[in-house]
Amino acid sequence: MGSSRIAEFESNKVGDKLTVQEQVVEALRKPEAYDEDPGQIELKQTHISFIFLTGNFVYKLKKAVDFGFLDFTTLEKRRFFCEKELDLNRRLCGDMYLEVVPINRSDFIKIKGDGVTVEYAVKMKRMPEETMMTRLLEENKVDRRLIDRMAKIIAEFHSKAETNKRIGEFGSLPIIGTNWKENFDQTREFIGKTIFPKSYRLIRERIDDFMKRSVSLFRKRVDENRVRDCHGDIHSGNIFVADKIYIFDAIEFNERFRYSDVASDIAFLAMDLDFKDRSDLSSFFVERYAKYSGDQELRQLLHFYKCYRAYVRGKVISFKLNDPSVDSEEKRATIKEAEAYFELAANYARQF
């Protein structure tokens, strides 16, 4: 699309952009918007994405939102981050992530259609829902053998992940402290709604104390190249166990969340297993990862990073309370889920 055509849409105020995006979302509910027979179309949402599931493919659109830690408010930014998402996720599941597709509007809105480009989407191969790890956990189909395979895959991924002086800085205490300050600032409005005031104070105090006590440990992790270009979002909802293990949906929108100590990457799945009452698998996962990676020291940081992961989970779920597209019934469920994550974070904080 030419720069003048981009300007035609990008010169509008944010409210107008959201209106255009709403038109795109409405259009993608209908079969004629696709360049293949989509079969049944299902729409799912996260706080930052519209996800359209068709018979064979998934189309993921980025919501035109700005949460501070991410900014998808312009078409050019959404295109950039779609392409970034494609590249990053091909590291662990290349054959699942297919391409970035334009969504065009002339007389009607269509993927790879005619006219001006009004949106972009990441196109993926659709995996069977029953192979998602979340479902497998619910059905008690996750065993130690599977966890062992995941630990080995992630250890190998981390060993090959990029690291350099700049990436290493993201594991330093100043940036880790910035991440926590952002968490506390962005959850202040949810105190008394999804996080208890006592838990909020406890976590702040324990985090500050741990960072003050552990300056040399964090420095050592950086010096030993334990800070890498990680996945950033490894949990059971982002893992399919099909013909092979697919660990998808790596964070593309903020380097600060992806460039991290490998212990933080590990802590997310370990926390997720704890949250789902499978602490046995959580402990085994950490044990096997430590064996494959040779990183025994990560245990000293495990509760700290588990607390971070649980807190972030509570935060992003709480954001849905401010999303006008989320109905009241879902918001009630959101409050309960966010509360549970924040209380888990508090429990971890009591252990360091």
Backbone torsions as a table, in degrees:
resi	resn	phi	psi	omega
1	MET	NA	135.1	-179.0
2	GLY	-68.6	158.7	-176.2
3	SER	-62.9	-33.0	-180.0
4	SER	-67.5	-34.4	179.1
5	ARG	-72.8	-34.8	175.6
6	ILE	-63.2	-45.9	-178.0
7	ALA	-59.9	-32.3	-179.5
8	GLU	-56.3	-37.1	-178.4
9	PHE	-95.4	-34.4	-175.1
10	GLU	-77.8	-12.9	179.0
11	SER	-78.3	-12.8	-179.9
12	ASN	-72.1	157.4	174.8
13	LYS	-72.3	164.5	-174.1
14	VAL	-56.5	-39.4	-179.3
15	GLY	-59.0	-38.2	178.8
16	ASP	-67.4	-37.8	179.9
17	LYS	-63.1	-41.0	178.5
18	LEU	-63.5	-36.0	177.5
19	THR	-63.8	-43.7	176.3
20	VAL	-61.0	-43.2	-179.0
21	GLN	-65.9	-37.2	176.4
22	GLU	-61.6	-37.5	177.2
23	GLN	-65.2	-38.8	177.6
24	VAL	-64.5	-45.7	-179.9
25	VAL	-60.5	-42.1	178.5
26	GLU	-64.7	-41.3	-179.7
27	ALA	-63.6	-38.6	-176.8
28	LEU	-74.1	-4.5	172.1
29	ARG	-77.3	-9.8	-173.2
30	LYS	-113.2	142.2	-175.2
31	PRO	-59.0	-33.3	-174.9
32	GLU	-68.5	-9.1	179.0
33	ALA	-81.4	-8.0	-174.5
34	TYR	-104.5	155.9	179.8
35	ASP	-95.1	14.1	170.7
36	GLU	-149.1	168.9	177.2
37	ASP	-69.6	112.1	-174.0
38	PRO	-81.0	-14.8	-172.5
39	GLY	67.7	-145.4	178.6
40	GLN	-72.5	137.1	-178.3
41	ILE	-110.5	129.2	178.7
42	GLU	-125.6	135.0	178.6
43	LEU	-107.3	128.7	171.6
44	LYS	-121.5	157.5	-179.5
45	GLN	-132.7	146.7	163.3
46	THR	-118.0	-176.6	179.4
47	HIS	-68.7	-15.0	-178.1
48	ILE	-126.4	-0.4	-174.0
49	SER	-140.8	149.4	162.6
50	PHE	-105.0	128.0	-175.7
51	ILE	-123.6	116.9	-179.6
52	PHE	-103.2	120.2	178.3
53	LEU	-101.8	123.1	175.5
54	THR	-113.3	-172.3	-176.3
55	GLY	-57.6	-46.0	-175.3
56	ASN	-116.8	-14.6	-172.8
57	PHE	-133.5	165.9	174.3
58	VAL	-125.2	134.5	177.4
59	TYR	-118.0	121.5	-175.4
60	LYS	-113.6	118.2	178.2
61	LEU	-105.5	143.0	177.8
62	LYS	-90.5	128.8	178.4
63	LYS	-67.4	143.3	-179.4
64	ALA	-78.2	72.3	-175.3
65	VAL	-126.2	159.8	174.6
66	ASP	-133.7	109.9	179.2
67	PHE	-103.9	10.4	-176.3
68	GLY	89.1	-56.4	178.5
69	PHE	-80.7	-9.7	171.9
70	LEU	-147.7	152.4	-179.9
71	ASP	-141.3	106.1	178.5
72	PHE	-112.9	27.6	-168.5
73	THR	-78.3	-12.3	177.4
74	THR	-118.5	156.4	179.9
75	LEU	-61.3	-40.4	-179.7
76	GLU	-64.4	-38.6	177.6
77	LYS	-66.1	-40.5	-179.9
78	ARG	-66.4	-37.5	176.7
79	ARG	-65.0	-45.5	-179.6
80	PHE	-58.0	-46.0	-175.7
81	PHE	-76.9	-25.7	170.2
82	CYS	-61.9	-45.7	-180.0
83	GLU	-67.0	-36.3	177.4
84	LYS	-65.5	-41.7	178.7
85	GLU	-60.8	-42.8	179.2
86	LEU	-59.2	-49.6	-177.0
87	ASP	-63.6	-46.2	-176.1
88	LEU	-66.0	-39.8	-175.2
89	ASN	-79.0	-15.6	174.5
90	ARG	-69.9	-11.2	177.8
91	ARG	-66.9	-38.4	-176.5
92	LEU	-110.9	-17.3	179.0
93	CYS	-153.7	67.9	-175.0
94	GLY	-60.4	-38.4	-176.3
95	ASP	-80.5	-3.0	177.3
96	MET	-90.8	-36.2	-178.8
97	TYR	-91.9	115.2	-168.0
98	LEU	-96.7	-56.2	-175.8
99	GLU	-169.7	167.7	169.7
100	VAL	-99.4	125.8	-177.1
101	VAL	-112.8	140.5	173.4
102	PRO	-79.9	150.6	173.1
103	ILE	-117.5	120.5	-170.2
104	ASN	-113.3	157.9	177.2
105	ARG	-132.7	125.1	167.6
106	SER	-125.0	-103.6	173.1
107	ASP	-76.0	-24.1	177.6
108	PHE	-149.2	168.8	-177.7
109	ILE	-94.7	131.4	-176.6
110	LYS	-151.5	142.2	173.1
111	ILE	-65.9	128.3	-177.0
112	LYS	54.0	38.3	-179.0
113	GLY	-92.7	-162.4	178.4
114	ASP	-92.4	164.4	173.7
115	GLY	89.3	-165.6	-175.0
116	VAL	-71.2	143.8	176.1
117	THR	-81.1	122.2	-178.0
118	VAL	-111.2	-10.6	-179.9
119	GLU	-163.9	165.0	174.9
120	TYR	-130.6	154.8	177.7
121	ALA	-142.6	148.2	170.9
122	VAL	-87.2	124.9	179.6
123	LYS	-99.8	128.0	-178.3
124	MET	-128.4	155.8	170.4
125	LYS	-70.5	133.5	179.4
126	ARG	-80.4	128.8	178.2
127	MET	-97.2	151.3	178.8
128	PRO	-60.4	127.9	-177.8
129	GLU	-57.9	-32.7	-177.3
130	GLU	-70.7	-8.8	178.9
131	THR	-95.7	0.0	177.5
132	MET	-68.1	138.6	-176.3
133	MET	-60.6	-34.7	177.0
134	THR	-55.8	-46.2	179.0
135	ARG	-65.5	-42.8	-179.1
136	LEU	-63.1	-35.8	176.4
137	LEU	-65.9	-42.5	178.7
138	GLU	-61.2	-33.7	-178.1
139	GLU	-94.0	10.3	178.4
140	ASN	56.8	41.2	-178.3
141	LYS	-109.5	11.9	176.5
142	VAL	-104.0	118.5	-179.4
143	ASP	-118.8	-179.9	-177.0
144	ARG	-64.9	-32.2	179.5
145	ARG	-62.3	-42.9	178.6
146	LEU	-67.2	-42.8	178.4
147	ILE	-61.1	-39.0	178.1
148	ASP	-61.5	-42.2	178.3
149	ARG	-62.3	-43.1	179.5
150	MET	-63.6	-43.1	-179.6
151	ALA	-60.0	-40.9	-179.5
152	LYS	-68.0	-43.9	178.7
153	ILE	-59.6	-45.3	-176.8
154	ILE	-70.0	-38.2	177.7
155	ALA	-62.5	-41.9	178.1
156	GLU	-67.1	-40.1	177.3
157	PHE	-59.9	-47.0	179.9
158	HIS	-63.6	-37.5	-178.3
159	SER	-64.3	-27.1	-178.9
160	LYS	-98.8	-11.9	-176.7
161	ALA	-65.2	144.7	-176.3
162	GLU	-63.3	143.1	170.6
163	THR	-146.5	146.2	176.6
164	ASN	-160.9	-176.6	-175.9
165	LYS	-60.6	-43.2	-178.6
166	ARG	-65.0	-46.6	179.0
167	ILE	-60.6	-40.8	-179.2
168	GLY	-58.0	-32.0	-179.5
169	GLU	-61.4	-24.9	-178.8
170	PHE	-72.8	-11.0	174.3
171	GLY	-99.5	5.7	-179.9
172	SER	-81.9	157.7	-177.3
173	LEU	-61.5	-36.3	178.0
174	PRO	-58.6	-42.1	-179.3
175	ILE	-76.5	-38.9	175.6
176	ILE	-60.5	-41.0	176.8
177	GLY	-63.4	-37.3	175.9
178	THR	-62.9	-42.2	178.5
179	ASN	-59.7	-43.9	-179.3
180	TRP	-69.2	-40.5	178.2
181	LYS	-59.6	-42.1	178.3
182	GLU	-61.8	-43.0	177.7
183	ASN	-57.6	-48.8	-177.4
184	PHE	-66.7	-40.5	178.7
185	ASP	-63.3	-42.2	-174.8
186	GLN	-79.3	-11.2	178.5
187	THR	-106.9	-0.7	-179.1
188	ARG	-58.1	-37.2	-178.7
189	GLU	-69.0	-15.6	-178.2
190	PHE	-98.3	0.6	176.6
191	ILE	-63.1	127.3	-176.5
192	GLY	86.2	-6.2	177.8
193	LYS	-109.9	-56.1	178.9
194	THR	-122.6	-12.8	176.6
195	ILE	-129.7	130.9	-179.4
196	PHE	-70.8	139.9	179.9
197	PRO	-53.1	-40.4	-179.6
198	LYS	-63.4	-39.8	179.5
199	SER	-68.3	-40.9	178.8
200	TYR	-58.4	-46.9	-179.3
201	ARG	-66.4	-43.8	-179.2
202	LEU	-58.9	-48.1	-177.4
203	ILE	-63.5	-44.3	179.1
204	ARG	-58.3	-46.0	-177.6
205	GLU	-65.4	-44.8	-177.7
206	ARG	-68.1	-38.8	179.0
207	ILE	-63.5	-48.8	-179.8
208	ASP	-59.4	-43.2	-178.5
209	ASP	-65.7	-43.4	-178.6
210	PHE	-64.0	-41.8	-179.2
211	MET	-65.8	-37.1	178.2
212	LYS	-66.7	-36.2	-178.1
213	ARG	-78.9	-16.4	-167.1
214	SER	-119.2	27.2	-177.4
215	VAL	-56.6	-47.1	-177.1
216	SER	-66.9	-34.7	179.5
217	LEU	-65.5	-46.6	178.8
218	PHE	-63.6	-38.5	178.4
219	ARG	-64.9	-40.0	-179.8
220	LYS	-64.3	-39.6	179.4
221	ARG	-60.8	-40.7	177.9
222	VAL	-65.5	-47.2	-177.0
223	ASP	-62.6	-30.5	-178.6
224	GLU	-92.3	13.6	176.4
225	ASN	60.3	36.8	175.1
226	ARG	-86.1	-4.6	177.8
227	VAL	-100.6	120.1	-171.8
228	ARG	-140.0	175.0	174.6
229	ASP	-79.8	87.1	-172.0
230	CYS	-85.5	-167.7	177.0
231	HIS	-83.5	-50.5	174.8
232	GLY	93.7	-13.0	-174.2
233	ASP	-150.5	47.1	-177.8
234	ILE	-85.2	105.1	172.7
235	HIS	-147.0	171.7	-170.7
236	SER	-63.9	-24.7	177.0
237	GLY	-74.3	-9.9	179.3
238	ASN	-114.6	26.3	179.9
239	ILE	-133.6	126.1	170.2
240	PHE	-108.3	140.2	174.6
241	VAL	-116.7	90.2	-176.6
242	ALA	-117.3	-122.6	176.2
243	ASP	-65.5	-23.0	171.3
244	LYS	-152.4	-178.8	179.7
245	ILE	-89.8	123.3	178.1
246	TYR	-109.6	117.6	174.4
247	ILE	-108.1	104.2	-168.4
248	PHE	-114.8	-179.1	174.7
249	ASP	63.7	43.8	172.8
250	ALA	-61.9	150.5	-177.3
251	ILE	-74.5	122.2	-179.7
252	GLU	-107.9	-18.0	-165.1
253	PHE	-87.7	-10.2	-178.1
254	ASN	-157.4	114.4	-179.0
255	GLU	-59.9	-30.3	-178.7
256	ARG	-60.3	-27.3	-178.8
257	PHE	-92.4	-17.1	-178.3
258	ARG	-102.0	-38.6	175.3
259	TYR	-76.7	108.6	-174.3
260	SER	-157.3	168.5	169.6
261	ASP	-60.4	138.0	178.3
262	VAL	-59.1	-26.2	178.0
263	ALA	-61.9	-32.3	177.9
264	SER	-70.1	-39.3	176.9
265	ASP	-61.9	-44.1	179.9
266	ILE	-66.3	-39.4	-175.8
267	ALA	-62.1	-28.6	-177.7
268	PHE	-64.9	-51.2	-179.7
269	LEU	-67.4	-37.5	177.8
270	ALA	-61.6	-43.3	177.1
271	MET	-63.2	-42.5	-178.6
272	ASP	-60.8	-40.8	178.0
273	LEU	-67.2	-38.8	174.0
274	ASP	-59.5	-45.5	-177.8
275	PHE	-60.2	-33.0	-179.5
276	LYS	-92.9	21.6	176.3
277	ASP	60.0	34.7	174.7
278	ARG	-123.5	55.9	178.8
279	SER	-63.5	-23.4	176.0
280	ASP	-63.9	-44.6	178.5
281	LEU	-71.2	-33.9	178.3
282	SER	-60.4	-48.6	-179.7
283	SER	-64.1	-39.8	-180.0
284	PHE	-67.0	-39.2	178.3
285	PHE	-59.6	-47.7	179.5
286	VAL	-62.8	-42.1	179.7
287	GLU	-60.0	-46.3	-177.5
288	ARG	-71.5	-38.9	177.0
289	TYR	-61.0	-44.6	-179.9
290	ALA	-60.1	-37.5	179.0
291	LYS	-66.7	-48.5	-176.9
292	TYR	-69.1	-33.1	-176.2
293	SER	-92.3	-20.2	-174.7
294	GLY	75.6	13.0	-175.4
295	ASP	-100.1	80.3	178.8
296	GLN	-75.5	-25.1	-175.4
297	GLU	-68.5	-19.3	-176.3
298	LEU	-58.8	-25.5	-179.2
299	ARG	-61.4	-27.6	179.3
300	GLN	-67.4	-20.7	-178.2
301	LEU	-109.5	-0.9	-169.1
302	LEU	-63.0	-48.1	-178.6
303	HIS	-66.9	-35.1	177.3
304	PHE	-60.2	-48.3	-178.0
305	TYR	-77.0	-28.4	172.8
306	LYS	-63.2	-41.8	177.9
307	CYS	-60.6	-44.2	178.5
308	TYR	-59.7	-46.7	-177.9
309	ARG	-65.7	-41.6	178.8
310	ALA	-66.2	-38.2	-179.4
311	TYR	-66.8	-44.6	178.4
312	VAL	-61.7	-39.4	178.5
313	ARG	-61.4	-44.8	177.1
314	GLY	-62.0	-37.2	-179.4
315	LYS	-65.9	-52.2	-174.3
316	VAL	-68.2	-30.7	175.3
317	ILE	-68.5	-38.8	178.0
318	SER	-61.7	-32.0	179.3
319	PHE	-56.7	-27.9	-179.0
320	LYS	-62.7	-21.6	178.4
321	LEU	-64.9	-22.7	180.0
322	ASN	-99.5	5.9	-177.3
323	ASP	-92.9	114.6	-177.4
324	PRO	-65.4	-17.4	-179.9
325	SER	-84.5	-4.0	179.3
326	VAL	-97.1	125.6	-176.1
327	ASP	-78.3	170.9	-172.7
328	SER	-65.5	-36.2	179.4
329	GLU	-64.2	-43.4	178.7
330	GLU	-67.0	-33.3	179.2
331	LYS	-67.2	-34.6	176.9
332	ARG	-65.3	-40.4	177.5
333	ALA	-67.7	-34.7	179.4
334	THR	-61.1	-42.6	-179.0
335	ILE	-60.5	-45.2	-179.3
336	LYS	-64.2	-42.6	-177.8
337	GLU	-67.6	-44.6	179.7
338	ALA	-62.8	-42.0	177.1
339	GLU	-55.7	-43.7	-177.8
340	ALA	-63.6	-40.8	178.5
341	TYR	-67.2	-41.9	-179.7
342	PHE	-65.6	-36.4	177.6
343	GLU	-69.6	-34.6	175.0
344	LEU	-64.3	-41.9	177.0
345	ALA	-58.9	-41.1	178.5
346	ALA	-64.6	-38.7	178.2
347	ASN	-63.3	-41.6	176.4
348	TYR	-63.7	-42.4	-177.4
349	ALA	-60.0	-31.6	179.2
350	ARG	-68.9	-13.6	-174.1
351	GLN	-100.8	4.8	175.2
352	PHE	-135.4	NA	NA
